[in-house]
Amino acid sequence: MNQIIRFSSLVRVATILCMLGFSGIGKEVSAQTARFSVNTNSASVINDNVTKLYWQRCIYPYSYSTTASPAGCQKNSSFLGGVGMKWTNAKTYCSQYGTSWRIPTIQELKSIIDRSAYAPALNGIFDPGQASSGNGVPDFFWSSTPYAQNTGNIWTVNFYYGYSFYTAGANNTYYLRCVSETSP
């Protein structure tokens, strides 16, 4: 009986601490927010202060514009292709942002999933983009990592739900968010 009372008291204390924001979840959310910042040289670039990578704020073929009204992601008409693309095209498209830009590896792409969010499972500092249909949030994004068991398949990240998956093949049409190791 004495153990049940102690356990019940601990549960109450833990519940109160969670309600006051002292849970690990609150720390994860605030850490996720502090992790990313807008690059001081380019509003189109997000700094990842943990991995030291630089991410495009908008999905390809968009760039962030501070002069647009309202400010936000605008389609860059000089960029090749459309919003959705096959993997073979994606391999060359990141260079439209500059020579240091590339498709992220699966580990890099998974590192920006925000597991405390859904639809999109992505930190709000990033523009999630729009599905090529014009409705909803894009789901699968290309990585540069082939699936080891079948190199015709490529690893992708679904930013709608926040999980990784190897795609059925490089001929599928998915989305692209480019990364660089060099600050603009």
C-alpha positions, 0 to 999 in steps of 0.5 A: 500500500505504501508503494502505491501511494509513493508511485501515485505521488511521483506520477502527480509530480511528473504530471505537474512538471510536464504541465509547467514545461519541464518535460523532455518534449519542451526541451526538444521543441525549443532545441529544434527552434534554436538549431536553425537560423536564417543565414545573414548573407541570404534569406534563402538559406537556413543554417543548421547550427548542429550539423553546420550544413546550409539548407535551401529554405524553399524547395527547388525551383523556388528561392526566398524573396524578401522583396516580394509582397508578401515575402516568401518563396518565389519560383525562379524562372531561370531554373530548369524543370518543375517542382517535381522531378526524377532523380536523374534530373535532381542530381543536376538541379541543385547546381542552379543555386551555385556550385557548392549545392547538392542533393543531401545524403539520406542521413543529412535529409533525415536530420531536418525531420521535426518529430514534434510536427506533422504535415509537414514534419519540418521545422517552421523556419523552412518553407514546406513548399506545395505539392505539384498538384498545388494542393497540400504539402509535398511528401517525398524528397530525394536524397543522393543515397542509393538503396544498397540492396537495389541501387536502382532504388533511392532513399527518400524522406517523407516530410508529410509524416516524417519518415524515410523510405527507399523509393520504387525507383529513380524514375518516380517524380519527387521533390528536392531540397538542396544542401551545401557545406559552404555558407553563401 
